[in-house]
Amino acid sequence: MAIMITKCLLDWGLDKVFTIIVDNASSNDITLKEMSKQFSKWGTNLMDGQHLHVRCMAHIVNLIIQDGLKEVGDSVRRVRQAIRYIRQSPARLKKFKDCCEIEKITSKKSLCLDVVTRWNSTYLMLRTTLEFENAFLSYGIHDPGLLEHLLTHVCEDGKDVGALTSGDWENVRKMEKFLESFYNLTLRVSGSLYVTSNVHFHEIGELACILKLLADNDDISLAMMAKRMKAKFDKYWGAPEKMNKMIFIACVLDPHFKFDYVAFVLLRMYGQEKGEKIRDEVKLYMTTLFEEYRKVTSKISQGSSTSRVEPSVINIESLHKRTLIQQEYLRHKAESGNMDAKTELDRYLDDDVKVANEHFDILLWWKVNSSKFPTLAEMAHDVLAIPISTVASESVFSTGGRILDSFRSSLTPRLVQALICLQDWFRKDTSPIKVEEDLDYLEEIESDLNSV
């Protein structure tokens, strides 16, 4: 795998790779190690690739919540089978709509099934289903076949589904409320039209606080869910010394947070001893990375200056003001970027943090302040470009699969590319479409493309 990927990178003219984001399959660990070795041979592996491997945050959150869902899996399973039964027949769907009219339910949403391995689709299914709770109760009276189906159907794991009871609806309500904050978190970290790396560590800290509060909840079922999820959370984020340090660096480079915030969250999450240890490691890593960038920027600035500046000419008139050695010393300090006792990094960290603003543009901030913090601006240019989830890239493949399906397998690559581009233009908006919530709209777009 590593050989094929590096070959593709060379074909595309990409010999400098800062980070690679992948899901948590164990095979990816080996692949990234081999690729790091190859980048070192090319001489483009910054800091020996210590920050090359980035794990998809959305994927980790999915694994954490899937563990929690096992606590109320029976209720979710019954709701899923009830929806599947109704959707299997147009006549049943018609009868269900009649029940909605009887119960005066005006929601325009339609019943949707989830993808079992994607918890966010399960959340959307439960959220929609709750709006039709009374219609389900009414449907059960008009169609005894629903109850018979639930009592006799056997799931893939060999368990009977069982009848849908009031207790199940209560569990669904709790689950929907419980998952709402996690769903919103996933939306924030899965965006592709704005920077996400700077909020990676912030969202991890937020998730840790939520799980801690829920673990102390009076509701036993919710508390058990939170404890199961906390165990999975600790598997990936319970050992900060094993985490990619770029998670913390990106947060430091956000003028809203900086290093004091990172240190505070580390102490809250991991305790005094462990928190202080990782805090010192992060500071050392930040300083080392800064020095690596400073060397590169100083070489570039020196190279550009020597290419266009004539040999130094001593200012005779200034000799009475300072000696030759003083002039050489000042020139050396200017070239090395050490005119002040404080480094550029120290000055950035000592500045006051920015007040939180909903419309704050972090890229614009670094552009405006690039003359003040030139080396850090170069760092931010690379670090803030890191995506923290693979959702955007996965959605591209999903879109390709919807266009090039078994019924249109003869489309040429050029035509497939044109169709995908057209769909992107149709979908162009201030916020990206959420596939699970906009299936009807996407189907409408696709039908329009078919008629072209």
Long-range contacts (C-beta under 8 A, 24 or more apart in sequence): 1-27, 1-31, 2-30, 2-31, 2-32, 2-34, 2-35, 2-38, 3-34, 5-31, 5-35, 6-35, 6-38, 15-42, 15-44, 16-44, 17-44, 17-52, 18-46, 18-51, 18-52, 18-382, 18-385, 18-386, 19-51, 19-52, 19-53, 19-54, 19-244, 19-246, 19-386, 20-52, 20-53, 20-54, 21-54, 21-55, 21-56, 21-386, 21-387, 21-388, 21-389, 21-390, 22-53, 22-54, 22-55, 22-56, 22-390, 23-55, 23-56, 23-59, 23-390, 24-55, 24-56, 24-59, 24-60, 24-63, 24-236, 28-53, 29-53, 46-292, 47-288, 47-289, 47-292, 50-245, 50-285, 51-244, 51-245, 51-246, 51-249, 53-244, 54-244, 54-246, 54-386, 54-388, 55-236, 55-244, 56-388, 56-389, 56-390, 56-391, 57-189, 57-200, 57-203, 57-204, 57-388, 57-389, 58-186, 58-189, 58-190, 58-388, 58-389, 58-390, 58-391, 59-389, 59-390, 60-236, 60-237, 61-182, 61-185, 61-186, 61-189, 61-207, 62-117, 62-118, 62-119, 62-120, 63-232, 63-236, 64-207, 64-229, 64-232, 64-233, 64-236, 65-119, 65-179, 65-182, 65-229, 66-117, 66-119, 67-228, 67-229, 67-231, 67-232, 68-225, 68-226, 68-228, 68-229, 69-119, 69-122, 69-175, 69-225, 70-228, 71-221, 71-224, 71-225, 71-228, 72-171, 72-174, 72-175, 72-221, 72-225, 74-159, 74-162, 74-168, 75-167, 75-168, 75-171, 75-172, 75-175, 76-122, 76-126, 76-172, 76-175, 77-155, 77-159, 77-161, 78-150, 78-161, 78-162, 78-163, 78-164, 78-168, 79-125, 79-126, 79-129, 79-164, 79-168, 79-172, 80-113, 80-114, 80-125, 81-149, 81-150, 81-153, 81-155, 81-161, 82-136, 82-146, 82-150, 82-164, 83-111, 83-112, 83-113, 83-125, 83-129, 84-113, 85-145, 85-146, 85-149, 85-150, 86-111, 86-139, 86-146, 87-111, 87-113, 92-143, 95-139, 95-142, 95-143, 96-132, 96-135, 96-139, 99-135, 99-138, 99-139, 99-142, 100-132, 100-135, 102-135, 102-138, 103-134, 103-135, 103-138, 105-131, 105-132, 105-134, 105-135, 107-131, 107-132, 110-440, 112-436, 112-439, 119-179, 119-182, 120-183, 120-186, 120-436, 121-436, 122-179, 123-176, 123-179, 123-180, 123-182, 123-183, 124-183, 124-436, 124-437, 126-172, 126-175, 126-176, 126-179, 127-176, 127-180, 129-172, 130-169, 130-172, 130-173, 130-176, 133-169, 136-164, 140-164, 171-221, 174-219, 174-221, 174-222, 178-214, 178-222, 178-225, 181-210, 182-207, 182-210, 187-434, 189-388, 189-389, 190-389, 190-391, 190-392, 191-432, 192-387, 192-391, 192-392, 192-432, 193-431, 193-432, 195-362, 195-363, 195-384, 196-387, 196-388, 196-389, 197-246, 197-250, 197-383, 197-384, 197-385, 197-386, 197-387, 197-388, 198-250, 198-251, 198-253, 198-254, 198-257, 198-362, 198-384, 199-251, 199-254, 200-247, 200-250, 200-251, 200-388, 201-247, 201-248, 201-250, 201-251, 201-262, 201-265, 202-251, 202-257, 202-261, 202-265, 204-237, 204-247, 205-265, 205-268, 205-269, 207-233, 208-233, 208-237, 208-269, 209-268, 240-266, 240-269, 240-270, 240-274, 240-278, 241-277, 241-278, 241-281, 245-281, 245-282, 245-285, 246-383, 246-386, 248-282, 248-285, 248-286, 249-282, 249-285, 249-286, 249-289, 249-379, 249-383, 250-383, 250-384, 250-386, 252-282, 252-286, 252-349, 253-366, 253-376, 253-379, 253-380, 253-383, 253-384, 254-362, 255-351, 255-353, 255-354, 255-362, 255-365, 256-353, 256-354, 256-356, 256-360, 257-353, 258-348, 258-349, 258-353, 259-283, 259-286, 259-349, 260-349, 260-353, 261-353, 286-345, 287-345, 289-379, 290-343, 290-344, 290-345, 290-375, 290-376, 290-379, 293-375, 293-376, 293-378, 293-379, 294-337, 294-344, 294-375, 296-378, 297-374, 297-375, 297-378, 298-335, 298-336, 298-337, 301-335, 302-335, 337-375, 344-373, 344-374, 344-375, 344-376, 345-375, 345-376, 347-373, 348-373, 348-376, 395-435, 396-420, 398-435, 399-423, 402-442, 402-446, 403-446, 403-449, 419-449, 422-449, 423-449
